[in-house]
């Protein structure tokens, strides 16, 4: 368990929170009073009385059942039951110049019943690309997952070795990939790439999904990753 994992958990469930640095970790102070502490060792600690959210978080942190706690638990204490935390369906999409692949991914996500957030469709409002990323992936945003498309938009090679030329993704896409990884954590970012593209790095733990020509070739794999991240995609249209 990392602070990135905890942040993504709260963002996906649309929980408002503040982050406070504590010795050897981060404390997440939630709007309803829950205090979730995540330490650099991976240990998780909950302060205050148990709530459906904190109990769900504990089960999720150890990879157990993530169904919300029974409302009857609060009723037995004479307290009004709380609604189960909502799971949103928004997925942020990062892409380069291959608009055909972008459109295919957007269509696939919509067929799954999800809401793709595509920069090209957002109101400009004078914001830069980085500002838009911060707005839709910030602490108070409601987007808990991102799909990054790496397509052969550029070519590059080691200086002095043109014979080693390879296809690469646009530099801005690689930058945005780093930003979404930092915001959401590597378990909530799927990197969909054409097989011909040189990957920017070989960082362990990233979710790479390779396809030959069409994004819908890997619909099943993407469905599985979204489901494991807590989303409820529909298995229709693919």
C-alpha positions as CSV (number, residue, x, y, z in Angstrom):
1,X,0.0,0.0,0.0
2,X,1.3,3.4,-1.0
3,X,0.1,7.0,-0.6
4,X,-0.7,6.9,-4.4
5,X,-2.9,3.9,-3.9
6,X,-4.8,5.5,-1.0
7,X,-5.2,8.7,-3.0
8,X,-6.6,6.9,-6.0
9,X,-9.0,4.9,-3.7
10,X,-10.5,8.2,-2.3
11,X,-10.6,9.9,-5.7
12,X,-12.5,7.1,-7.3
13,X,-15.0,7.1,-4.5
14,X,-15.5,10.9,-4.8
15,X,-14.3,11.5,-1.2
16,X,-13.1,15.0,-0.4
17,X,-9.9,15.0,1.6
18,X,-6.8,16.8,2.7
19,X,-3.3,15.4,2.7
20,X,-1.0,16.1,5.7
21,X,2.5,14.9,6.1
22,X,3.2,12.9,9.2
23,X,6.5,11.2,10.3
24,X,7.2,8.5,7.8
25,X,4.0,8.8,5.9
26,X,0.9,10.7,4.7
27,X,-2.3,11.3,6.6
28,X,-5.5,11.6,4.5
29,X,-8.1,13.6,6.4
30,X,-11.6,12.9,4.9
31,X,-14.5,15.3,4.8
32,X,-16.7,12.9,7.0
33,X,-14.0,12.7,9.7
34,X,-12.1,9.5,8.7
35,X,-8.3,9.7,9.1
36,X,-6.4,7.2,7.0
37,X,-2.6,7.1,7.6
38,X,-0.3,5.4,5.1
39,X,3.3,5.0,6.0
40,X,6.4,4.6,3.7
41,X,6.7,1.0,5.0
42,X,3.3,0.2,3.5
43,X,1.6,0.0,6.8
44,X,-1.9,1.4,7.1
45,X,-3.5,2.8,10.3
46,X,-7.0,4.2,10.9
47,X,-7.8,6.9,13.5
48,X,-11.2,7.4,15.0
49,X,-14.3,5.2,15.1
50,X,-14.9,2.7,12.2
51,X,-17.1,3.9,9.3
52,X,-18.1,2.1,6.1
53,X,-15.4,4.0,4.3
54,X,-12.6,3.2,6.7
55,X,-13.6,-0.5,6.9
56,X,-13.7,-0.7,3.1
57,X,-10.3,1.0,2.9
58,X,-8.8,-1.5,5.3
59,X,-10.2,-4.5,3.4
60,X,-9.0,-3.0,0.1
61,X,-5.5,-2.3,1.4
62,X,-4.9,-6.0,2.1
63,X,-6.5,-7.1,-1.2
64,X,-9.6,-8.6,0.5
65,X,-13.3,-8.1,-0.2
66,X,-14.0,-4.4,-1.0
67,X,-17.8,-4.5,-0.6
68,X,-19.0,-1.7,1.7
69,X,-19.6,-2.6,5.3
70,X,-23.2,-3.5,6.2
71,X,-25.4,-0.5,7.1
72,X,-26.7,-2.6,10.0
73,X,-23.4,-2.2,11.8
74,X,-24.2,1.5,12.3
75,X,-27.9,0.9,13.0
76,X,-26.9,-1.4,16.0
77,X,-25.1,1.6,17.5
78,X,-28.1,3.8,17.2
79,X,-26.6,5.7,14.3
80,X,-28.2,6.5,11.0
81,X,-26.8,4.2,8.3
82,X,-24.5,5.8,5.7
83,X,-24.8,5.3,2.0
84,X,-22.0,3.2,0.4
85,X,-19.3,5.3,-1.2
86,X,-20.0,6.0,-4.8
87,X,-17.8,4.6,-7.5
88,X,-17.5,7.0,-10.4
89,X,-17.0,5.9,-14.1
90,X,-14.6,8.6,-15.4
91,X,-11.5,7.6,-17.2
92,X,-8.9,10.1,-18.3
93,X,-7.4,9.6,-21.8
94,X,-3.9,10.7,-22.8
95,X,-3.0,10.5,-26.5
96,X,-0.7,11.8,-29.3
97,X,-1.4,12.4,-33.0
98,X,-3.2,9.2,-33.7
99,X,-6.7,10.4,-33.4
100,X,-8.1,7.2,-35.0
101,X,-6.8,5.2,-32.0
102,X,-8.0,7.9,-29.6
103,X,-11.5,7.8,-31.1
104,X,-11.5,4.0,-31.0
105,X,-10.5,4.0,-27.3
106,X,-13.2,6.6,-26.5
107,X,-15.8,4.5,-28.2
108,X,-14.7,1.4,-26.4
109,X,-14.9,3.0,-23.0
110,X,-18.4,4.4,-23.8
111,X,-19.5,0.9,-24.8
112,X,-18.3,-0.3,-21.4
113,X,-20.6,2.3,-19.8
114,X,-17.7,4.6,-18.7
115,X,-17.1,8.3,-19.2
116,X,-13.9,9.0,-21.1
117,X,-12.3,12.4,-20.4
118,X,-10.6,13.5,-23.6
119,X,-8.6,16.8,-23.7
120,X,-9.7,17.6,-27.2
121,X,-13.3,17.7,-26.1
122,X,-12.8,19.9,-23.0
123,X,-13.5,23.6,-23.0
124,X,-10.3,25.5,-23.5
125,X,-10.9,28.3,-20.9
126,X,-7.4,29.6,-21.3
127,X,-5.9,26.6,-19.4
128,X,-2.7,24.9,-20.5
129,X,-2.5,21.2,-21.0
130,X,-0.8,20.8,-17.6
131,X,-3.5,22.9,-15.9
132,X,-6.2,20.7,-17.4
133,X,-4.4,17.6,-16.2
134,X,-4.2,19.0,-12.7
135,X,-7.9,20.0,-12.8
136,X,-9.1,16.5,-13.8
137,X,-6.6,14.5,-11.8
138,X,-6.1,16.6,-8.7
139,X,-7.0,15.7,-5.1
140,X,-10.6,16.9,-5.5
141,X,-11.2,15.5,-9.0
142,X,-13.5,12.6,-9.6
143,X,-11.3,10.6,-12.1
144,X,-9.7,7.5,-10.7
145,X,-8.1,5.9,-13.7
146,X,-6.3,6.9,-16.9
147,X,-5.5,5.2,-20.2
148,X,-2.4,6.4,-22.0
149,X,-2.1,5.8,-25.8
150,X,1.5,5.4,-27.0
151,X,1.4,5.5,-30.8
152,X,4.3,5.8,-33.4
153,X,4.0,9.5,-33.9
154,X,7.8,10.3,-33.9
155,X,11.1,8.7,-34.8
156,X,14.3,8.8,-32.8
157,X,17.7,7.1,-32.3
158,X,20.8,7.4,-30.2
159,X,23.0,10.3,-31.3
160,X,25.4,9.2,-34.0
161,X,23.5,5.9,-34.7
162,X,20.8,6.6,-37.3
163,X,20.6,2.9,-38.1
164,X,19.0,2.4,-34.7
165,X,16.0,4.5,-35.6
166,X,12.8,3.5,-33.8
167,X,9.2,4.7,-33.6
168,X,8.4,6.7,-30.4
169,X,5.5,8.4,-28.8
170,X,5.3,12.2,-28.7
171,X,7.4,13.8,-26.0
172,X,4.3,15.5,-24.5
173,X,2.6,12.1,-24.2
174,X,5.6,10.7,-22.2
175,X,5.4,13.8,-20.0
176,X,1.7,13.4,-19.4
177,X,2.2,9.7,-18.7
178,X,4.6,10.7,-15.9
179,X,2.0,13.1,-14.5
180,X,-0.8,10.7,-14.4
181,X,1.4,8.0,-12.8
182,X,2.3,10.5,-10.1
183,X,-1.3,11.5,-9.6
184,X,-3.0,8.1,-9.7
185,X,-0.3,5.5,-9.0
186,X,0.8,2.8,-11.4
187,X,-2.1,0.4,-10.6
188,X,-4.6,2.9,-12.0
189,X,-2.9,3.8,-15.3
190,X,-3.1,1.5,-18.3
191,X,-0.5,2.1,-21.1
192,X,-2.0,1.0,-24.4
193,X,0.7,0.9,-27.1
194,X,1.2,-0.2,-30.6
195,X,3.7,-3.0,-30.9
196,X,5.9,-1.0,-33.1
197,X,6.5,1.7,-30.5
198,X,9.6,1.9,-28.4
199,X,8.5,2.1,-24.7
200,X,10.0,5.0,-22.8
201,X,11.2,2.9,-19.9
202,X,11.0,-0.6,-18.4
203,X,9.6,0.3,-15.0
204,X,8.4,-2.7,-13.1
205,X,4.8,-2.8,-12.1
206,X,3.4,-0.7,-15.0
207,X,0.4,-2.0,-16.9
208,X,1.4,-2.3,-20.5
209,X,-1.2,-3.5,-23.1
210,X,0.1,-4.0,-26.6
211,X,-2.0,-4.0,-29.7
212,X,-1.1,-4.3,-33.4
213,X,-3.4,-1.9,-35.2
214,X,-6.7,-1.4,-33.4
215,X,-7.4,-0.6,-29.8
216,X,-10.4,-3.0,-29.6
217,X,-8.0,-5.9,-30.1
218,X,-7.3,-5.6,-26.4
219,X,-10.8,-4.8,-25.1
220,X,-10.8,-7.9,-22.9
221,X,-7.5,-7.0,-21.2
222,X,-8.6,-3.4,-20.6
223,X,-11.9,-4.6,-19.2
224,X,-10.0,-6.8,-16.7
225,X,-7.7,-4.0,-15.6
226,X,-10.6,-1.6,-15.1
227,X,-12.5,-4.2,-13.1
228,X,-9.5,-4.9,-10.9
229,X,-9.3,-1.1,-10.2
230,X,-12.8,-1.1,-8.8
231,X,-14.7,0.0,-11.9
232,X,-17.8,-1.8,-13.1
233,X,-17.5,-1.8,-16.9
234,X,-20.1,-3.5,-19.1
235,X,-19.0,-6.5,-21.1
236,X,-20.9,-5.4,-24.2
237,X,-20.0,-4.4,-27.7
238,X,-16.7,-6.4,-27.8
